Amino acid sequence: MRSYVPIAAGAVTLALGVGGFIGAPYALASDATLSVDGQATTVRVFNDTVGTVLKENGISVGEHDVVAPALDTAVT
């Protein structure tokens, strides 16, 4: 009679590894408040810069717009 324990253990290890690989980016994400023209919105960010967050949310910065903190500032 063959033993299925090594196969089952391998399947469990594979499932946990794939789950961790897929779930890891979501664990690194955080919520940030994005305020544009007085309207605040909560957005999900993944170690981005202010400029990236704006771009990903469809916000373009014009020549006379004020952005604080600066576009190249890391979102922490």
URCORZI-V383295 format. One record per pair of residues at least 12 apart in sequence whose C-alpha atoms are under 10 Angstrom apart, sorted by sequence separation. I is the first residue (numbers start at 0). GAP is how many residues later the second one is. If there is no record, write none. Layout:
# URCORZI-V383295
{{I & GAP} {I & GAP}}
This chain:
# URCORZI-V383295
{{30 & 12} {31 & 12} {32 & 12} {29 & 13} {30 & 13} {31 & 13} {42 & 13} {53 & 13} {29 & 14} {30 & 14} {42 & 14} {28 & 15} {29 & 15} {30 & 15} {28 & 16} {29 & 16} {33 & 16} {50 & 16} {27 & 17} {28 & 17} {29 & 17} {49 & 17} {53 & 17} {25 & 18} {27 & 18} {28 & 18} {35 & 18} {49 & 18} {50 & 18} {52 & 18} {25 & 19} {26 & 19} {27 & 19} {28 & 19} {33 & 19} {49 & 19} {50 & 19} {51 & 19} {25 & 20} {33 & 20} {48 & 20} {49 & 20} {50 & 20} {51 & 20} {24 & 21} {31 & 21} {48 & 21} {49 & 21} {50 & 21} {51 & 21} {52 & 21} {24 & 22} {48 & 22} {49 & 22} {50 & 22} {51 & 22} {52 & 22} {33 & 23} {35 & 23} {48 & 23} {49 & 23} {50 & 23} {51 & 23} {47 & 24} {48 & 24} {49 & 24} {50 & 24} {47 & 25} {48 & 25} {49 & 25} {47 & 26} {48 & 26} {49 & 26} {46 & 27} {47 & 27} {48 & 27} {46 & 28} {47 & 28} {45 & 29} {46 & 29} {44 & 30} {45 & 30} {35 & 31} {44 & 31} {31 & 43} {30 & 44} {31 & 44} {29 & 45} {30 & 45} {29 & 46}}
